[in-house]
Amino acid sequence: MRAAHRTDESHSQAARERLLGDFKTIAADAEALLHATKDDLSEKARDTRTRLASALDKAKANYQDVKAESVGAAEEALSKADRTIRAHPYEAIGVALGVGILLGVLLRNK
């Protein structure tokens, strides 16, 4: 059950990172578009630029919220790992040793 939960969390983290990357790309493209159309004085262009600027501001705010949430989740996971290691230091050393030996064997065979 825990492994499935960790897998869901890692997929969720990957999705957040992709979303943050998409936000950055969209924001950069929108800013480039706003800059490229700054000399167009038609009514329709001004309205579109206003809506785009508003949407861009909202996207930037959402980006900051998602980023803060991701950082908060990472800090919480780190804190939980730290508490677990401090509560079970010998078990943590044993697991780290086992993982190190396993990696050493796997990498040595390649």
N, C-alpha and C positions, 0 to 999 in steps of 0.2 A: 504494500500500500504506500509506503514511504517513497519507494523508487518511482512510482507513478506520479506522486506529488512533485518530486524533484524534476521529473521530466516535464511536467506541465509548467513548472516555474521556469525551467530553462527555455522552453518554447515561448513562454510569455515574455521573458527577457529578450529573446531574439526578435520577437515581434515588436517590442518597444524600441529596440535599437534600429530596426528597419524603419519604423514610423518616424523616429527622430531624424534619420537620414533623409527620408522623404520630405519632412517638413523643411529641412535645410535647403534641399534642392528647389522646392516650390518657392520658398521665400527668396532665394537668390534669383530665380527666373522672374518672379513677380517684380522684384526691385529693378531688374534689368529692363523689363517691359515698361515700368513706370518712368524710368529714366529715358528710354528711347522715345516715348510718346509725350514728353513734357512740352514740346513745342506745338503739338496739335491742339488748336484752340476751339474745335467744334464742340457743341453742346454734348453730343453723344460721347465723345472722347473724354470730356471732363467728368461726366457722370460715371463712366466706366472706370476711370482712374480713381475717382472717389470711392466707389464700391470696392475696387481692388485694394486700395490702400487700407480700407477698413477691414477687409478680409485678411490682409497680410498682418495687420496689427493683432487680430484675433488669433491667427495661426501662431504668431510669435508668442503670445501669451500662453496658448495651449502647449506649445513646445516647451516653454519654461516649466509649466506645471508637470508635464510628463517627465521631463528631465529631473526635476526635483523629486518626483515620486520614485523614479528609478534609483537615484542616488540614495534616497531614504531606504528603499528596499535592500539595496546593497549593504548599506551601513547596518541595517537590522540583521541581515544574514551574517555579516562579519561578527557582530556582537554575539549572536547566538552561537556561532562556531567557537568564539573565544571562551564563552561561558562553558560550553560543552567540554572543550579541551582542558580548561582549568578544573572542571569537576571530575574528569577522568583522564588524568595526565598519562598514566601508564598504558591505558588502552589506546590513547592517541599516538603514543610513541610506537606501540606495536603495529597499529594500522599503517603509520607512515613507513615503518621498516618493511612491512609486507609489500606495500605499493612500490617502494624503492627496489626491493629485490625482484619483484615481478617485472618492472620496467627494465631493470638491468638485464634480466634473462631475455626478454623480448627484443631489446635493442642489440644485444650481443649476437643473437641468432640471425639478425639481418645482415 
